Amino acid sequence: MRRFVVGLTGGIGSGKSAVSARFESRGITIADADIAARHVVEPGTIALSEIVAHFGPDMLQTDGYLNRARLRAIVFEAPDQRRWLESVTVPAIMTRLKTVLAHSRSAYAILMLSSGSGQHPLIDRHLVVDASPDTQRRRVMVRDNNTQAQIDAMMASQPSREERLAYAHDIVTNEGSLTALDDQVSALHRKYIQLSGDTH
């Protein structure tokens, strides 16, 4: 029987990782698109070879790994290059995520998407982690040491807060304490077990 899948989305700096970690601590399988995205461009992969052929050898660090910061700077400045990159990486990422979901043994699974609308045939229910744009900017600035312009460009490349909230079945508000966050996840965990039909 196919696993009940909750799609977890949210803007950059909203706190998706903090929310997914709380589901994972409750034994729930997390299929994380960010982790899959790193795997599909590791040394020796077809995707990395195509990226180097397209953008040039300076896309590689001295250790042979992708220079993610350099690539990110290019694709955020040029939408056509971002689309090309996605055409190479997205199919491989989705294959990896489907494999993780197929091997899940938890009552339900979380498909954690880094961006996009969250509209995907694998997803049965949409969970959005919400934070104000000011909170997002503050967190990203502290975490990644990005400039204001870089953060604004990343936020502009993602669906708007209004778009995300419009398709959400469930919303976690991540503006308060970690205890408040944990309480919201606990309530959703109980709901998702019920929705999944898991009786164990």
C-alpha positions in Angstrom: 0.0 0.0 0.0 1.3 3.5 -0.9 2.5 5.5 2.1 0.5 8.6 3.1 2.8 11.5 2.2 2.8 15.0 3.7 4.5 17.7 1.6 6.5 20.1 3.8 7.3 23.4 2.2 8.1 26.9 3.4 10.2 29.9 2.3 13.9 30.2 2.9 14.6 30.8 6.6 11.1 29.7 7.7 12.4 26.8 9.7 11.5 23.7 7.7 14.6 21.8 9.0 13.5 22.5 12.6 10.0 21.2 11.9 11.2 18.1 9.9 13.7 17.2 12.7 10.8 17.1 15.1 8.8 14.7 12.9 11.9 12.6 12.4 12.4 12.3 16.2 9.0 10.8 16.3 10.1 8.0 13.9 8.7 9.5 10.7 10.6 9.1 7.4 11.8 12.3 5.9 12.5 12.5 2.1 14.5 15.7 1.9 14.9 17.4 -1.5 17.9 19.4 -0.2 19.8 16.3 0.8 18.9 14.5 -2.4 20.1 17.6 -4.4 23.5 17.3 -2.7 23.7 13.6 -3.5 22.9 13.9 -7.2 25.8 16.3 -7.8 28.5 14.4 -5.9 31.8 13.5 -7.7 31.3 10.8 -10.3 27.6 11.6 -10.9 26.2 12.3 -14.4 24.6 15.5 -13.2 27.9 16.9 -12.0 29.6 16.0 -15.3 26.9 17.9 -17.2 27.2 20.9 -14.9 30.9 21.2 -15.4 30.6 20.7 -19.2 28.0 23.5 -19.3 29.4 26.1 -16.8 33.1 25.2 -17.0 35.8 23.5 -14.8 35.8 26.4 -12.2 32.5 25.0 -11.0 34.6 22.4 -9.1 36.4 22.9 -5.9 39.9 21.6 -5.4 38.5 18.4 -3.7 36.4 17.6 -6.8 33.0 18.6 -5.2 30.7 21.2 -6.7 31.3 24.8 -5.8 27.7 25.3 -4.7 28.1 29.0 -3.8 29.5 29.9 -7.2 26.8 28.0 -9.0 24.1 29.5 -6.8 25.4 33.0 -7.7 25.1 32.3 -11.4 21.7 30.7 -11.4 20.1 33.3 -9.2 21.2 36.0 -11.6 20.1 34.2 -14.7 16.7 32.5 -14.8 17.4 30.7 -18.0 20.5 29.1 -16.4 18.5 28.1 -13.4 15.9 26.4 -15.7 18.7 24.5 -17.4 20.2 23.4 -14.1 16.8 22.2 -12.9 16.3 20.2 -16.2 19.5 18.3 -15.3 19.1 17.8 -11.5 15.3 17.6 -10.8 14.7 14.2 -12.5 17.6 12.7 -10.5 16.4 14.3 -7.3 12.8 13.0 -7.7 14.1 9.5 -8.4 16.1 9.6 -5.2 13.1 11.0 -3.2 10.7 8.3 -4.6 13.2 5.6 -3.5 13.3 7.0 0.1 9.5 7.1 0.2 9.2 3.6 -1.2 11.4 2.2 1.6 9.5 4.1 4.4 8.1 2.0 7.2 6.6 4.8 9.3 2.9 5.5 9.5 3.3 8.3 7.1 6.2 10.1 5.4 7.3 13.7 4.9 8.4 14.9 1.5 10.4 18.0 2.3 10.7 20.4 -0.7 13.1 23.3 -0.7 10.9 25.5 -2.8 8.3 25.3 -5.4 4.5 25.3 -4.9 4.4 21.9 -3.2 2.0 20.7 -5.9 3.2 17.2 -6.7 1.3 14.0 -7.4 3.3 12.2 -4.6 1.8 14.5 -2.0 -1.5 13.8 -0.2 -1.5 16.8 2.1 0.3 20.1 2.2 2.0 21.4 5.4 3.5 24.9 5.2 6.0 26.3 7.7 5.2 30.0 7.9 7.3 33.0 9.2 7.2 36.7 8.4 9.5 37.9 5.6 11.5 39.9 8.2 12.0 36.8 10.3 13.1 34.9 7.2 15.7 37.5 6.3 17.1 37.7 9.8 17.5 33.9 10.1 19.1 33.6 6.6 21.5 36.5 7.3 22.7 34.9 10.6 22.8 31.3 9.1 24.5 31.9 5.7 26.1 35.3 6.1 24.4 36.4 2.8 23.9 40.0 1.8 20.4 41.6 1.8 20.4 41.6 -2.0 21.2 37.8 -2.2 18.5 37.0 0.3 15.9 39.1 -1.5 16.8 37.4 -4.8 16.4 34.0 -3.2 13.0 35.0 -1.7 11.9 36.4 -5.0 12.7 33.2 -6.8 10.3 31.2 -4.5 6.5 31.3 -4.4 5.2 34.2 -2.3 4.0 33.7 1.3 0.5 34.2 0.1 0.8 31.5 -2.6 2.1 29.0 -0.1 -0.6 29.7 2.5 -3.3 29.4 -0.3 -2.5 25.7 -0.9 -1.8 24.7 2.7 -3.9 22.1 4.4 -2.0 22.7 7.6 0.2 25.6 8.8 3.0 25.6 11.4 3.7 29.1 12.6 7.4 29.4 13.4 7.7 32.7 15.1 7.8 31.7 18.8 9.6 29.3 21.1 10.8 25.8 20.3 8.3 24.5 22.8 5.5 26.1 20.9 6.9 24.6 17.7 7.1 21.2 19.3 3.4 21.5 20.5 2.3 22.2 16.9 4.2 19.3 15.5 2.8 16.9 18.2 -0.7 17.9 17.2 0.0 17.4 13.5 1.7 14.1 14.2 -1.4 12.7 15.8 -3.6 14.1 13.0 -1.4 12.5 10.3 -1.4 9.1 12.0 -5.2 9.2 12.0 -5.3 10.4 8.3 -2.9 7.7 7.3 -5.2 5.0 8.6 -2.3 3.4 10.6 -3.7 1.5 13.5 -0.5 0.4 15.1 
